[in-house]
Amino acid sequence: MKTLTRAAIGAVLLASLTPAALARDDDGKSVETAILDVLLERGIIDEATYEELVGMAERERAEKEQVAALESRLERLAHPDVSTSGGKPGKLQFSSDDGKWSLGFKGRLQVRVEAQQGESGNRKADEVNFSVPRGRLAFFGKAGSDKVDYKLEIDTPTQSKVNSSTKALSVKDAYVGVQLQKDDHSKTGLKVGQFKFPFGREIQASSSKLAIVDDSIASKEFAPDREPGAMVASDLMDGKLQLFLGLSNGEGGNGANQDGQDGTSSTGLRRGVRVVFNPLGYVNEDLSAFQGQGKNGAWDTKIAFGGSYMVNADQPADVDGDGTAGDGRSNDRSVGYEMQVVSGPLAFLYEMYDRTAELNHGGGQIDDDGHTIQLAYQVVPNEIELVAAVSEVDFDAKDDLRETTLGVNYFMDKHNSKLSLDITRRENQTTDGKDATRVRLQSQTIF
């Protein structure tokens, strides 16, 4: 009878070893031990049976605790604090399990050799130079919410004869973005920090997605690059309409605001608006024709056209070419028109710029304008692309310039790995004897 009682009691006790049953009372005893104490006091079990049952209960409890600890470790492995994803260039990312925090990495190397030879009256333009025009590492991700993102991009280029002012280390993109509104057909966001000012189209394309080795002379002259500031950007009608409003220091990359015009309440800030219409759907600012390749081998056609307007209240510059900056502009008004067409393997870009500069000293104004036409065609889709481009700048007070470029791109993994070769005829259209021919070979790797 005692054996039967002991077995029955043991079965009941073991079955009761749920997580709640493993709790302790005020004396530190487990619930099952307390029950056995009562049974022992009432003579239902003897001392030997008590010790045996306590041992059984303790062993079972220890085994359950070990199983629970193992399950907890397995659960942590299945849902870690940090998980990784990636496998493609620029896609490596670490993120928290809830997706609110993430850190992505992306790098880019451009290594280049260029040779330039000037006419007899311009032999100082002769050069052969090896360089790393861009050696960048970017960090990006989410910051505590799906609605907040950030990016920090550092550049470590080498210097060249043409660009001897290049810094050994510089900050490119450095901003925090906040999503203000989003639904099935539109989204609006705010960006604060340093980024590309919303003016022009070619400048908005990443330097990794250019069809020729570098930006055109018109884009470099009229379109500001990155500046510290703030911008509101909206994609409406499923990306068919894009609106940008920008405000920046107006003093170039990493530059602090140098105040406004003397004797006025001008802030000295650059203000601008850009509007883009994509009637056939959103068009990436990629100057090669990869987005013209549709699904199942079909070709797509995409069109983007728009305009930009900006005013820079204070931009000191040598606008008349006399070597002094004292004639800086007090109001610099610029208008830009843009069009990009991608149809199958063909990509076409046209931009036109017009700028009016009111002078601080001596009165009057200076009108400059320029344009770029570029055609890229992938004769072997995703592998070989031929490019032709013409860019002109017509100055009011300096020599007019023109560049005509022919190039070829060899893609090993689209823009992630490519070789680019171009030949450019650089013409001074005002002064004879200052023309030059330049050849550039560049390798790009994105990782």
MORA-V990416 format. One record per pair of residues at least 6 apart in sequence whose C-alpha atoms are under 8 Angstrom apart, sorted by sequence separation. I is the first residue (numbers start at 1). J is the second residue. If there is no record, write none. Layout:
BEGIN
i:I j:J
i:I j:J
END
This chain:
BEGIN
i:24 j:30
i:25 j:31
i:39 j:45
i:40 j:46
i:85 j:91
i:86 j:92
i:95 j:101
i:96 j:102
i:117 j:123
i:118 j:124
i:142 j:148
i:143 j:149
i:159 j:165
i:160 j:166
i:181 j:187
i:182 j:188
i:198 j:204
i:235 j:241
i:236 j:242
i:249 j:255
i:251 j:257
i:260 j:266
i:261 j:267
i:293 j:299
i:294 j:300
i:318 j:324
i:319 j:325
i:341 j:347
i:342 j:348
i:358 j:364
i:359 j:365
i:378 j:384
i:379 j:385
i:394 j:400
i:411 j:417
i:412 j:418
i:428 j:434
i:23 j:30
i:24 j:31
i:40 j:47
i:85 j:92
i:86 j:93
i:95 j:102
i:118 j:125
i:142 j:149
i:143 j:150
i:159 j:166
i:180 j:187
i:181 j:188
i:196 j:203
i:207 j:214
i:235 j:242
i:249 j:256
i:250 j:257
i:251 j:258
i:259 j:266
i:260 j:267
i:261 j:268
i:284 j:291
i:292 j:299
i:293 j:300
i:317 j:324
i:318 j:325
i:320 j:327
i:340 j:347
i:341 j:348
i:358 j:365
i:359 j:366
i:378 j:385
i:379 j:386
i:393 j:400
i:394 j:401
i:411 j:418
i:427 j:434
i:428 j:435
i:22 j:30
i:23 j:31
i:84 j:92
i:85 j:93
i:94 j:102
i:95 j:103
i:117 j:125
i:118 j:126
i:141 j:149
i:142 j:150
i:158 j:166
i:159 j:167
i:179 j:187
i:180 j:188
i:181 j:189
i:196 j:204
i:207 j:215
i:234 j:242
i:235 j:243
i:249 j:257
i:259 j:267
i:260 j:268
i:292 j:300
i:317 j:325
i:318 j:326
i:319 j:327
i:340 j:348
i:341 j:349
i:357 j:365
i:358 j:366
i:377 j:385
i:378 j:386
i:392 j:400
i:393 j:401
i:410 j:418
i:411 j:419
i:427 j:435
i:21 j:30
i:22 j:31
i:84 j:93
i:85 j:94
i:93 j:102
i:94 j:103
i:116 j:125
i:117 j:126
i:140 j:149
i:141 j:150
i:157 j:166
i:158 j:167
i:159 j:168
i:179 j:188
i:180 j:189
i:233 j:242
i:234 j:243
i:249 j:258
i:259 j:268
i:260 j:269
i:291 j:300
i:292 j:301
i:316 j:325
i:317 j:326
i:318 j:327
i:319 j:328
i:340 j:349
i:356 j:365
i:357 j:366
i:376 j:385
i:377 j:386
i:392 j:401
i:393 j:402
i:409 j:418
i:410 j:419
i:426 j:435
i:427 j:436
i:21 j:31
i:22 j:32
i:40 j:50
i:84 j:94
i:93 j:103
i:94 j:104
i:116 j:126
i:117 j:127
i:140 j:150
i:141 j:151
i:157 j:167
i:158 j:168
i:179 j:189
i:180 j:190
i:233 j:243
i:234 j:244
i:258 j:268
i:259 j:269
i:292 j:302
i:316 j:326
i:317 j:327
i:318 j:328
i:319 j:329
i:339 j:349
i:340 j:350
i:356 j:366
i:357 j:367
i:376 j:386
i:377 j:387
i:392 j:402
i:409 j:419
i:410 j:420
i:425 j:435
i:426 j:436
i:21 j:32
i:83 j:94
i:84 j:95
i:93 j:104
i:115 j:126
i:116 j:127
i:140 j:151
i:156 j:167
i:157 j:168
i:178 j:189
i:179 j:190
i:233 j:244
i:257 j:268
i:316 j:327
i:317 j:328
i:338 j:349
i:339 j:350
i:356 j:367
i:376 j:387
i:391 j:402
i:392 j:403
i:409 j:420
i:425 j:436
i:426 j:437
i:82 j:94
i:83 j:95
i:92 j:104
i:93 j:105
i:115 j:127
i:116 j:128
i:139 j:151
i:140 j:152
i:156 j:168
i:157 j:169
i:177 j:189
i:178 j:190
i:203 j:215
i:232 j:244
i:233 j:245
i:257 j:269
i:316 j:328
i:317 j:329
i:338 j:350
i:339 j:351
i:355 j:367
i:356 j:368
i:375 j:387
i:376 j:388
i:390 j:402
i:391 j:403
i:408 j:420
i:409 j:421
i:425 j:437
i:426 j:438
i:37 j:50
i:82 j:95
i:83 j:96
i:91 j:104
i:92 j:105
i:114 j:127
i:115 j:128
i:138 j:151
i:139 j:152
i:156 j:169
i:177 j:190
i:178 j:191
i:202 j:215
i:231 j:244
i:232 j:245
i:315 j:328
i:316 j:329
i:338 j:351
i:354 j:367
i:355 j:368
i:374 j:387
i:375 j:388
i:390 j:403
i:391 j:404
i:407 j:420
i:408 j:421
i:424 j:437
i:425 j:438
i:36 j:50
i:81 j:95
i:82 j:96
i:83 j:97
i:90 j:104
i:91 j:105
i:92 j:106
i:114 j:128
i:115 j:129
i:138 j:152
i:139 j:153
i:155 j:169
i:156 j:170
i:177 j:191
i:231 j:245
i:232 j:246
i:314 j:328
i:315 j:329
i:316 j:330
i:337 j:351
i:338 j:352
i:354 j:368
i:355 j:369
i:374 j:388
i:375 j:389
i:390 j:404
i:407 j:421
i:408 j:422
i:423 j:437
i:424 j:438
i:17 j:32
i:81 j:96
i:82 j:97
i:90 j:105
i:91 j:106
i:113 j:128
i:114 j:129
i:138 j:153
i:154 j:169
i:155 j:170
i:176 j:191
i:177 j:192
i:231 j:246
i:314 j:329
i:315 j:330
i:336 j:351
i:337 j:352
i:354 j:369
i:374 j:389
i:389 j:404
i:390 j:405
i:407 j:422
i:423 j:438
i:424 j:439
i:16 j:32
i:80 j:96
i:81 j:97
i:90 j:106
i:113 j:129
i:114 j:130
i:137 j:153
i:138 j:154
i:154 j:170
i:155 j:171
i:175 j:191
i:176 j:192
i:203 j:219
i:230 j:246
i:231 j:247
i:313 j:329
i:314 j:330
i:315 j:331
i:336 j:352
i:337 j:353
i:353 j:369
i:354 j:370
i:373 j:389
i:374 j:390
i:388 j:404
i:389 j:405
i:406 j:422
i:407 j:423
i:423 j:439
i:36 j:53
i:80 j:97
i:89 j:106
i:90 j:107
i:113 j:130
i:136 j:153
i:137 j:154
i:154 j:171
i:155 j:172
i:175 j:192
i:176 j:193
i:202 j:219
i:203 j:220
i:229 j:246
i:230 j:247
i:313 j:330
i:314 j:331
i:315 j:332
i:336 j:353
i:352 j:369
i:353 j:370
i:372 j:389
i:373 j:390
i:388 j:405
i:389 j:406
i:405 j:422
i:406 j:423
i:422 j:439
i:423 j:440
i:36 j:54
i:79 j:97
i:112 j:130
i:113 j:131
i:136 j:154
i:137 j:155
i:153 j:171
i:154 j:172
i:175 j:193
i:229 j:247
i:230 j:248
i:250 j:268
i:312 j:330
i:313 j:331
i:314 j:332
i:335 j:353
i:336 j:354
i:352 j:370
i:353 j:371
i:372 j:390
i:373 j:391
i:387 j:405
i:388 j:406
i:405 j:423
i:406 j:424
i:421 j:439
i:422 j:440
i:13 j:32
i:111 j:130
i:112 j:131
i:136 j:155
i:152 j:171
i:153 j:172
i:154 j:173
i:174 j:193
i:175 j:194
i:200 j:219
i:229 j:248
i:249 j:268
i:250 j:269
i:283 j:302
i:312 j:331
i:313 j:332
i:334 j:353
i:335 j:354
i:352 j:371
i:372 j:391
i:387 j:406
i:388 j:407
i:405 j:424
i:421 j:440
i:422 j:441
i:111 j:131
i:112 j:132
i:135 j:155
i:136 j:156
i:152 j:172
i:153 j:173
i:173 j:193
i:174 j:194
i:175 j:195
i:203 j:223
i:228 j:248
i:229 j:249
i:249 j:269
i:250 j:270
i:282 j:302
i:283 j:303
i:311 j:331
i:312 j:332
i:334 j:354
i:335 j:355
i:351 j:371
i:352 j:372
i:371 j:391
i:372 j:392
i:386 j:406
i:387 j:407
i:404 j:424
i:405 j:425
i:420 j:440
i:421 j:441
i:33 j:54
i:111 j:132
i:112 j:133
i:134 j:155
i:135 j:156
i:152 j:173
i:153 j:174
i:173 j:194
i:174 j:195
i:203 j:224
i:227 j:248
i:228 j:249
i:248 j:269
i:249 j:270
i:280 j:301
i:281 j:302
i:283 j:304
i:311 j:332
i:312 j:333
i:334 j:355
i:350 j:371
i:351 j:372
i:370 j:391
i:371 j:392
i:386 j:407
i:387 j:408
i:403 j:424
i:404 j:425
i:420 j:441
i:421 j:442
i:110 j:132
i:111 j:133
i:134 j:156
i:135 j:157
i:151 j:173
i:152 j:174
i:172 j:194
i:173 j:195
i:203 j:225
i:227 j:249
i:247 j:269
i:248 j:270
i:280 j:302
i:281 j:303
i:282 j:304
i:311 j:333
i:333 j:355
i:334 j:356
i:350 j:372
i:351 j:373
i:370 j:392
i:371 j:393
i:386 j:408
i:387 j:409
i:403 j:425
i:404 j:426
i:419 j:441
i:420 j:442
i:109 j:132
i:110 j:133
i:111 j:134
i:134 j:157
i:151 j:174
i:152 j:175
i:172 j:195
i:173 j:196
i:200 j:223
i:227 j:250
i:247 j:270
i:248 j:271
i:279 j:302
i:280 j:303
i:310 j:333
i:311 j:334
i:332 j:355
i:333 j:356
i:349 j:372
i:350 j:373
i:370 j:393
i:385 j:408
i:386 j:409
i:403 j:426
i:419 j:442
i:420 j:443
i:110 j:134
i:133 j:157
i:134 j:158
i:150 j:174
i:151 j:175
i:199 j:223
i:227 j:251
i:246 j:270
i:247 j:271
i:278 j:302
i:279 j:303
i:309 j:333
i:310 j:334
i:332 j:356
i:333 j:357
i:349 j:373
i:350 j:374
i:369 j:393
i:370 j:394
i:384 j:408
i:385 j:409
i:402 j:426
i:403 j:427
i:419 j:443
i:32 j:57
i:109 j:134
i:110 j:135
i:132 j:157
i:133 j:158
i:150 j:175
i:151 j:176
i:199 j:224
i:227 j:252
i:228 j:253
i:246 j:271
i:247 j:272
i:278 j:303
i:279 j:304
i:309 j:334
i:310 j:335
i:332 j:357
i:348 j:373
i:349 j:374
i:368 j:393
i:369 j:394
i:384 j:409
i:385 j:410
i:401 j:426
i:402 j:427
i:418 j:443
i:419 j:444
i:108 j:134
i:109 j:135
i:131 j:157
i:132 j:158
i:133 j:159
i:150 j:176
i:226 j:252
i:227 j:253
i:228 j:254
i:245 j:271
i:246 j:272
i:278 j:304
i:309 j:335
i:331 j:357
i:332 j:358
i:348 j:374
i:349 j:375
i:368 j:394
i:369 j:395
i:383 j:409
i:384 j:410
i:401 j:427
i:402 j:428
i:417 j:443
i:418 j:444
i:108 j:135
i:109 j:136
i:131 j:158
i:132 j:159
i:149 j:176
i:150 j:177
i:197 j:224
i:225 j:252
i:226 j:253
i:227 j:254
i:228 j:255
i:245 j:272
i:246 j:273
i:277 j:304
i:278 j:305
i:308 j:335
i:309 j:336
i:330 j:357
i:331 j:358
i:348 j:375
i:368 j:395
i:383 j:410
i:384 j:411
i:401 j:428
i:402 j:429
i:417 j:444
i:418 j:445
i:107 j:135
i:108 j:136
i:131 j:159
i:148 j:176
i:149 j:177
i:196 j:224
i:197 j:225
i:224 j:252
i:225 j:253
i:226 j:254
i:227 j:255
i:228 j:256
i:245 j:273
i:276 j:304
i:277 j:305
i:307 j:335
i:308 j:336
i:329 j:357
i:330 j:358
i:331 j:359
i:347 j:375
i:348 j:376
i:367 j:395
i:368 j:396
i:383 j:411
i:400 j:428
i:401 j:429
i:416 j:444
i:417 j:445
i:107 j:136
i:108 j:137
i:131 j:160
i:148 j:177
i:149 j:178
i:196 j:225
i:197 j:226
i:244 j:273
i:245 j:274
i:276 j:305
i:277 j:306
i:307 j:336
i:308 j:337
i:329 j:358
i:330 j:359
i:346 j:375
i:347 j:376
i:367 j:396
i:382 j:411
i:383 j:412
i:399 j:428
i:400 j:429
i:401 j:430
i:415 j:444
i:416 j:445
i:417 j:446
i:107 j:137
i:130 j:160
i:148 j:178
i:195 j:225
i:196 j:226
i:197 j:227
i:243 j:273
i:244 j:274
i:276 j:306
i:307 j:337
i:329 j:359
i:330 j:360
i:346 j:376
i:347 j:377
i:366 j:396
i:382 j:412
i:399 j:429
i:400 j:430
i:415 j:445
i:416 j:446
i:106 j:137
i:107 j:138
i:129 j:160
i:147 j:178
i:148 j:179
i:195 j:226
i:196 j:227
i:243 j:274
i:244 j:275
i:275 j:306
i:276 j:307
i:306 j:337
i:307 j:338
i:328 j:359
i:329 j:360
i:346 j:377
i:366 j:397
i:382 j:413
i:383 j:414
i:399 j:430
i:415 j:446
i:416 j:447
i:105 j:137
i:106 j:138
i:129 j:161
i:147 j:179
i:194 j:226
i:195 j:227
i:243 j:275
i:274 j:306
i:275 j:307
i:305 j:337
i:306 j:338
i:327 j:359
i:328 j:360
i:345 j:377
i:346 j:378
i:382 j:414
i:399 j:431
i:105 j:138
i:106 j:139
i:147 j:180
i:194 j:227
i:195 j:228
i:242 j:275
i:243 j:276
i:274 j:307
i:275 j:308
i:305 j:338
i:306 j:339
i:327 j:360
i:328 j:361
i:345 j:378
i:104 j:138
i:105 j:139
i:127 j:161
i:194 j:228
i:195 j:229
i:241 j:275
i:242 j:276
i:274 j:308
i:304 j:338
i:305 j:339
i:327 j:361
i:345 j:379
i:104 j:139
i:105 j:140
i:193 j:228
i:194 j:229
i:241 j:276
i:242 j:277
i:273 j:308
i:274 j:309
i:304 j:339
i:305 j:340
i:326 j:361
i:327 j:362
i:103 j:139
i:104 j:140
i:192 j:228
i:193 j:229
i:194 j:230
i:241 j:277
i:272 j:308
i:273 j:309
i:303 j:339
i:304 j:340
i:345 j:381
i:103 j:140
i:104 j:141
i:192 j:229
i:193 j:230
i:240 j:277
i:241 j:278
i:272 j:309
i:273 j:310
i:303 j:340
i:304 j:341
i:102 j:140
i:103 j:141
i:192 j:230
i:240 j:278
i:272 j:310
i:303 j:341
i:6 j:45
i:22 j:61
i:102 j:141
i:103 j:142
i:191 j:230
i:192 j:231
i:239 j:278
i:240 j:279
i:271 j:310
i:272 j:311
i:302 j:341
i:303 j:342
i:101 j:141
i:102 j:142
i:190 j:230
i:191 j:231
i:240 j:280
i:270 j:310
i:271 j:311
i:301 j:341
i:302 j:342
i:101 j:142
i:102 j:143
i:190 j:231
i:191 j:232
i:240 j:281
i:270 j:311
i:271 j:312
i:301 j:342
i:302 j:343
i:100 j:142
i:101 j:143
i:190 j:232
i:239 j:281
i:240 j:282
i:270 j:312
i:300 j:342
i:301 j:343
i:2 j:45
i:6 j:49
i:10 j:53
i:14 j:57
i:17 j:60
i:99 j:142
i:100 j:143
i:101 j:144
i:189 j:232
i:190 j:233
i:238 j:281
i:239 j:282
i:269 j:312
i:270 j:313
i:300 j:343
i:301 j:344
i:13 j:57
i:17 j:61
i:100 j:144
i:101 j:145
i:188 j:232
i:189 j:233
i:238 j:282
i:268 j:312
i:269 j:313
i:299 j:343
i:300 j:344
i:100 j:145
i:188 j:233
i:189 j:234
i:268 j:313
i:269 j:314
i:299 j:344
i:10 j:56
i:14 j:60
i:99 j:145
i:100 j:146
i:188 j:234
i:198 j:244
i:267 j:313
i:268 j:314
i:299 j:345
i:6 j:53
i:10 j:57
i:99 j:146
i:187 j:234
i:188 j:235
i:198 j:245
i:266 j:313
i:268 j:315
i:319 j:366
i:186 j:234
i:187 j:235
i:198 j:246
i:186 j:235
i:187 j:236
i:197 j:246
i:186 j:236
i:292 j:342
i:185 j:236
i:186 j:237
i:197 j:248
i:291 j:342
i:292 j:343
i:293 j:344
i:185 j:237
i:186 j:238
i:261 j:313
i:292 j:344
i:293 j:345
i:173 j:226
i:185 j:238
i:186 j:239
i:260 j:313
i:261 j:314
i:289 j:342
i:292 j:345
i:172 j:226
i:184 j:238
i:185 j:239
i:260 j:314
i:289 j:343
i:292 j:346
i:259 j:314
i:289 j:344
i:290 j:345
i:258 j:314
i:289 j:345
i:289 j:346
i:288 j:346
i:289 j:347
i:194 j:253
i:288 j:347
i:194 j:254
i:287 j:347
i:287 j:348
i:250 j:312
i:287 j:349
i:250 j:314
i:251 j:315
i:250 j:315
i:261 j:330
i:199 j:272
i:198 j:272
i:199 j:273
i:200 j:274
i:198 j:273
i:199 j:274
i:198 j:274
i:210 j:286
i:211 j:287
i:320 j:396
i:321 j:397
i:209 j:286
i:210 j:287
i:211 j:288
i:320 j:397
i:321 j:398
i:209 j:287
i:210 j:288
i:319 j:397
i:320 j:398
i:206 j:285
i:209 j:288
i:319 j:398
i:205 j:285
i:206 j:286
i:172 j:253
i:204 j:285
i:205 j:286
i:205 j:287
i:171 j:254
i:202 j:285
i:201 j:285
i:202 j:287
i:289 j:376
i:288 j:376
i:289 j:377
i:287 j:376
i:288 j:377
i:289 j:378
i:290 j:382
i:261 j:360
i:200 j:307
i:200 j:308
i:199 j:308
i:198 j:308
i:199 j:309
i:199 j:310
i:222 j:334
i:222 j:353
i:222 j:355
i:218 j:353
i:200 j:336
i:199 j:336
i:200 j:337
i:201 j:338
i:200 j:338
i:202 j:351
i:201 j:351
i:200 j:351
i:218 j:370
i:218 j:371
i:219 j:372
i:218 j:372
i:216 j:372
i:211 j:376
i:221 j:393
i:218 j:391
i:217 j:391
i:218 j:392
i:212 j:387
i:216 j:391
i:217 j:392
i:218 j:393
i:211 j:387
i:217 j:393
i:217 j:402
i:217 j:403
i:212 j:407
i:212 j:408
i:211 j:409
i:209 j:415
i:208 j:415
i:213 j:420
i:212 j:420
i:213 j:421
i:212 j:421
i:213 j:422
i:212 j:422
i:213 j:440
i:213 j:441
i:213 j:442
i:208 j:444
i:122 j:433
i:125 j:436
i:121 j:433
i:122 j:434
i:120 j:433
i:121 j:434
i:122 j:435
i:119 j:433
i:122 j:436
i:119 j:434
i:118 j:434
i:119 j:435
i:118 j:435
i:119 j:436
i:118 j:436
i:117 j:436
i:118 j:437
i:116 j:436
i:117 j:437
i:116 j:437
i:117 j:438
i:116 j:438
i:115 j:438
i:116 j:439
i:114 j:438
i:115 j:439
i:114 j:439
i:115 j:440
i:114 j:440
i:89 j:416
i:113 j:440
i:114 j:441
i:112 j:440
i:113 j:441
i:112 j:441
i:113 j:442
i:112 j:442
i:111 j:442
i:112 j:443
i:110 j:442
i:111 j:443
i:110 j:443
i:111 j:444
i:109 j:443
i:110 j:444
i:109 j:444
i:110 j:445
i:108 j:444
i:109 j:445
i:108 j:445
i:109 j:446
i:108 j:446
i:107 j:446
i:108 j:447
i:106 j:446
i:107 j:447
i:106 j:447
i:90 j:446
i:89 j:446
i:90 j:447
i:89 j:447
i:88 j:447
END
